[in-house]
Every structure is written in structure tokens, then in C-alpha cells.
Amino acid sequence: MKLASRMSRLGTETAFEVLARARQLEACGKKIIHLEIGEPDFDTPQNICDKACWALNHGYTHYGPSAGLPELREVIAKEVSKTRGIEVKPSQVVVTPGAKPIMFFAILALVDTEDEVIYPNPGFPIYESVINFLGAKAVPIPLREENQFRLDLDELKKLINSKTRLLILNSPHNPTGGVLTQQDLKAIAEMVLKYPDLYVLSDEIYSRTLYTDKHYSISSFPGLQERTIILDGFSKTFAMTGWRLGYGVMEESLAVSIARLQTNSNSCTATFAQMAGMEALTGDQTEVNKMCQEFRRRRDVLIEGLNRIPRVKALLPEGAFYAFPNVSKIGWPSKKLADYLMDEAGVAVLSGTAFGKFGEGYLRLSYANSVENIKEALDKIEKALAKI
């Protein structure tokens, strides 16, 4: 079959490929400890599931508006207004089946083939994939361990130019767990305001999986709300990955265009899932808070254990639920090492290069697993690395 040439520029998300390989090994009788997939291992809180069942039984099984149910858009607007300290109207909200469509639609709506997009590397692989797919120029900005995996502001200043149409930020960050400070964001905002056609796609999907005092959004700085697309959703915070429910918050006229893209692709987001999303944001937050506390406990166990392993060094993540240990002293390419740990130790992890070329020398481990399994995985990893 002859495919369109653009398909050759489309990347993938390696986590799903590694998961599939792990499942194959499990089917053959091998025990695998899963530290590869970025998915909370908790069940969706019961109150959210109950609301979805109520919605299914009360007629929320039909098409809804492309931009989302008005009542959910209003709830999201209030939530974002409160958590980011900005004034958001429901008309600025677009609800999508998962948060990835906001990523895709924002780049599609704003970026032409001659434009440049700056994105973090290592970073979520779909950023680079979509930029390349649409024929724009992908400009990586390296995130370095010596800077706690935050953006180098001097380097960013050199990369931004009149062709830069979009800057992608992700804080808390996947795969490193790094978090941009308020001072970082203030400096970035000042850079952005010097270029009238430059927008920011701020991926804040891990905004509530945070181990510092407060989440800061670049949208809260003067002049940046109109230039920022906030990407957020329900998958990570509420353990709702399979529900496919996300949203974007943006300038009103852009929201109209994004909703039109939704009309042309997905039509709308499942209405009963949107009612569950309303309950997630307005209902009891006890289980959500417990999840974050448990992630913190697992983080501490994992990082302490990694740093006890010879030739391995891991920074303490400030957000999300990933560790990004430096394994360069092992002397093997990251992909080869990740494959080895799967085969030899029965521990599924991701190569740092699954998140871009600047991820070489690192592995990503998700601590969305029990403390018992994390401890067992650490023991298996240490024994496997001792053989190299």
C-alpha cells in the first residue's frame, strides 16, 4: 500500500510498544514488573464511576456540542480560574476525548510549514511527532540533569526568533519529574511577550501530582493568558486513563477554531464521560489526595533504592510519577539497557531515548506500582546490572 508521505514523519509512543512486548513475555510465563507505562494503577474513584452510571441511565448517550457540555465547560472554567488565578469563561474551554487532541489541534491550528516549534527534549514524544507530521520545524531545547531538568533560560532565549510560532512547556514534566519555578515562568513569559505571534502550549496534565507547595502556570502572568493554551485532563489526576477525557483552555476565538477541528474529527466527547468529569472536579477529593500521597511514598522508596545501586544516580522528582535515573556509567546505550532489564531482570522500563535524543544515558521508571513491586524491581535491577 502506498501511504501519504506525511505518514513517514509520524512517530509513536514507545511505552505502548514496550507494554505489548511485556505482555507477550507474560503470556509465555515470564513474570514482569511493570514500570514502563504512564498510567495510575489505582481504580477510578467510586463516586466518579457512580456518576457515569447515573448518566448512562439518564440519557447521556447521545451527541453533545463539539466543544463539550456547557455544564462541564462551566465547571472547568471555575476550576482553572481558581487554580491558576486567572479569569476563565466557559467559552474558552474545549473538552476533548483525552488531552492529546488539544496538543494536536493547537499545533494544527497555529503552525504553518515554515514555522518553528520549540519543545522540551527529553519530553513527551507526541510533541515532536505532531510537529514533524505537520511539516513544521521541530526545535528541541535540551533539559539537563545539572539544571534539575528545567529549561535553560539563556538557551531558550537564543532559540526563539521571528519564525517561532509555538513554545511547548510541560510542568510537572514527563519523563523527568522536573518542575518549572515561578521565576522560570516569569522569565519565559517576558521572552514570549517580545514576539507578538508566539503562543505557548502549556501541558499541565500533572498539575495535581505535585510534591512542591504550589502549581504555577505561565498563563497567570500579565499578557500571557491570551497567548497560552492550557492542556489538562482527567487521566492522571483521577485515574481515568481509559475514560478519554481532557480539555484545553485558550483565547475565545482560538477555542472556536479548536472546536471546529473537533467537529471534523471526533464530533464530540462521550457525554456520559463528561458527566463523570463534572463529578471528578466537584465531588469528594479524598481518594485523589490519597493517590498523590501514595505516589510521594513510592517516589521516595524508588529514588532511595536507585541511588543505592552502583553506577546509577537519580534526582528526586518534584512532580508526576516518574523517575529518570542517569545510567550513563553503565556504558550501554539506553535502549539496549532497557531491553536487557526486561529480558534479564523481568522489569519493564523505558529508554530515555524514547523521549528524544537528549534522553540518552537515562531510563524512565514509572512508580505507578505498589511499594512491594518497586522494592522487588530494585533488587532485580541491581542484580542484573551487577552482571554487566
N, C-alpha and C positions, 0 to 999 in steps of 0.2 A: 504494500500500500504506500502511495506517495502522500506524505504528510506536508502540510504547510511548513515553510522554512522556519517560522517562528517557534515551532514545537521543539526544535533543536536547542533553543535558548531557555527552555523551561526546566527548572531544577526540581528538586524534591525535598522531602523532609526525611532525613536518614533514620530518625527514631522509629518510624513505622517499618522500615526495611529491616532494621535490627530486631524489632519486636517479632516480625514474621519469621526471621531465622531462629530466634529463641524458641518460638512456638514449635517450629519443626524439630528442633533438638529435644524439646519436651515430649513431643509425640513419639520420639524414638526411645524414650525412657530416661533421658538425662535431666537431672534437676538443675533448674536455672533460677538464680535470684535476680529479679528484675529491678535494675537501677537505671534503665535506659529511657523509659517513656515519661514524658512530662504530664502526668495525669495524677491528681489526688487519688489515693487508694481508699478514701472514705466514701461511704454511701451519701447520696444527696439527702440533706436533712428531711425528716418525715413531713414537716409542715409544708414544705415545697411540693413534695410528691402528692400530698393530700389535696393541695390547691389544684394541681394538674388534673387529678381525678375528678374533682368538682367541676373543673372547666370542661372536661370531656363530656360529662353528664349534663351540662347546661348549655350545650350548643356551640361551644368554641371549637368547632371542627371545620369551619369554612374559611374562605379567603378573608384576609384583612387588608387594611391600607398598606401600600408598599413601604411606607416609612415607619410602619408599626402602629399598634393600637394606641389611640390617643391617651388612654388612661395610663399605659406603661410609659409612654413618652413623657407624660407629666411627672410621673414618679421618678424617672431617671433624671429629668431636669432638676427636680428638687434635690435629689441625692448629689448630683455633680455640683450644684450651686453650693451646697453645704460643705462638701469635702474638699473642693478646690477654691472656695472663697470667691466665686465669680457668679454673675447673674446669668442663668441659662433659661431660655424659653423652650417649651416643648417642640416648637417649630425648628429648633436647632438640633434635634435628636433624630437619628435614623437607626432603627432596630434591624438587625440582620441575623441570618442563620449562622451563628458563630461570629467571632470577631475578625476572622481572616477576610471576609468580603469588604470590610471597611478599609483594610490595608490595600486590597486590590482596587477597589473603586476609587479611593483617594488618589492613588498613583495614576490610574486610568484617566481620571477627570482633570488632573492638574498638569501632567507631564507629557510633553511632546518629544519626538525622537531626538531633537537636537539638544534637549535639556539634560542637566546633570542632577543626580540624586545622591546625597551623602547619607551613608548608613553605617551603623556600627559593625565592626568585624574584629573578633568573632561576634556573631549575632544570629538572631532567628533567620534561618536560611531562606525563608519565603520572601524577605525583603529583596535580596539580590536577585532571586528567581523572577519576581514580577517585574523589576526594573529592566532586566535583560530581555524578558519576554516581550515587553512593550517597545523595545528598541531604543530606550534611553541609555545614557551613560551612567553606569554604577560606579560611584566613587567611595571606596571604603575608607573609614577612619579607624585605625587600629586602637583597640582597647588593651592596655598593657597592665600586667600584674603590678609593676612598681608604682602605678598610679591608682591602685585598688580597682582596676578595670573601669575607671571613669574616663570621660573624654579628655584628651589633651587639648586645652583651650587654644594654645598657640598654634597647634597643628590644625585645628578646626578653622581658625581664622585664615590660614593660608589656603585652605581648600575651598572656602566659599568664594564665589565670584559671580559675575553677572549672569552666567548660564545656570547657576544653581537654582533649581525650582523648588526642591523639597529637601528638608533635613529630617531624617528619621531618628527619633530618640526612643530609648526603651529603658525605663527605670521604675521599679527594680528590674534588673536585667537578666535575660536568658541568653547565654548559659552560665554566666559568671556569678550571679547574685549581687553584682555591684549596684550601687545606688548613687545617683547624682545628687550633690548637695544643693541647698538653696543658693549658695554662692555660685556654683557651677551654672545653674539655670539662669540666674540673673545675668551672668556674663554672656551666655549663649543668646539670651533674649536681646541684649544690646547689639550683638552681631547681626541677628536676623533683621532687626528694625532698620538697618542700614541698606537693606535690599528690598524694595517695595513689592517685588514679585515672588519673594521667598516665603514658603509656608513650612510649617512644622507638623509632621505626623508623630504624635506623642503616644507611644504604645505603653499604656498604663494598666495592662491586664493583671499585673501582680501587685497593684497598689495597696491591697489589704493583706498581702502576705509579706509583712514588713516587720523587721526586728529593731528598727530605729524608732525615734519618737513620733515622727510625722511624715506623711507622704507629701511631697512638693510637686506641683505641676507647673510647667512653663506657661500654661495658659493663664496663670494667676498674675503674671507681670503686666504692667501697663502696655497696652498696644498689642499684646500677644494673643488675647482671646480670639480676636478676629482673624488671626493668622495661624491658629492651631486647630488641628483635628485631633481630638482626644479619642483614642481607641481603648475600649474596655469591654467587659463582658462578664459572664456568669460561670464560665467553665472552671476556672482555677479557684476562685474565692468560695464558691458554693458547691464544689464537686459535681458540676453539671456538664462535664465534657460531652457526653452523648446527647444532651438536650439541644445542642447547637443554637446558642442564644448569645448574641453580642450586640454592641451598639457603638455608634460614633456620635460625637458632639462637635459641632462646627458652625461656622458662619451660615446664616439662614439661606442665602442664595446658593451656597455650595450644597447644603443639605437637600435642596430641591433637585439638584443635578445628581447627587448620590442616590436619591430615591428613584430617579428615573433609570439609573443603571440597575437598581434592584428590580424595577418593573421589567426590564429587558432580560433579566437573568433568572432570578429566583421567584419573581412575582411578589412574594411576601414571606414573612417568617411565620412558622406554625403558631396559630392563635392560642392554643391551649398552653404551649410552652411560654408564651408571653405572659399569660396569667400567672403561671408558676414564677416567672421572673419578678412580677409585682410582689408576690409573697416573699421572695428571697430578699428583696430590698426593704420591705416594710415590716416583715414578720420578726419573730424571735431570732436573735443573733447568737444565742448561746452556743449552738453547735459550730458555727463559723469561728467564733472566738476560740473554742476548744481545739479546732483544727490548727489554727495558727500557733497556739501554744505547743501543740504536739510537734509541729514542724520545727519549732525552735529547739525542742528537746532532741529530736532526731539530728538536726543540724550539728548540735554540739557534740553528740556521740560520733557522728561521721567525721567531722573535722579533726577532733582529737585523735581518732583512730588512724586517719590518713597520715597525720603528721608524726605518728609513731613508726610508720613504715619507712625503712631506709630508702633514700633517693626520691622520696615523694614529699611535696610541700603544698599545703592548701591554705589559702586565705579564708577567713571567716566571712561567709556571705551575710550581707545586711538585708537581703530580701529574696523573694521567690523561694524555690525549694530545690536548688541545685548547688552542688559543689563543683569546682573547676580546678582540680589539682594539677600542679606542674609536675610532669613526669619526664621532663627532658633528660634528666640524669640517668634514666633507664637506658637511653641510647637507641631506642627503636622509634620508628615513625608512629604517630598516634593511632592510625588506622590498624596497623599491624598489631600494636599492643592491645587495642580494644578487641580485635578478633581472637587474640591469644587468651585473654581473660575469659572470653566466652567459652572457648574450647577447653582450656586447661583448668580454669577455676569454676566454671559454671556461673559466672557473674556477667550479666549483660550491662554494658556501659556504652557510651558514645565517644567516638573520637572527637577531639577538639576541632579537627578539620571538617567535621560535619556542619560546623558553624562558620566556615570561612578559612581562608589560608592563614590568617593570623592566629588561628586556634591550634596550629601545630605545636606539639610539645605538651599538650594538655588533654585531659579526659573530662567528660561531663558525667557526673553521677547524680541521679535524682534520688532525693531521700523521701520520696513518696512511697515508703515501705516501712514495715514495723522495725522497732529498735532491735528486736531479736534477729531479724533477717539482715539488718545493716551490720550488726556485730559479726554474724556468720560470714557475710560477704567480705568484710575487712580481713578476717582471718584467712579466707581463701585467697584473697588478692595478695596478702603478704607472703603466703607460702608459694604462690605461683611466681611472683616477682623474684623470690629468692633463687629460683632456678635459672634466671637469666644472667 
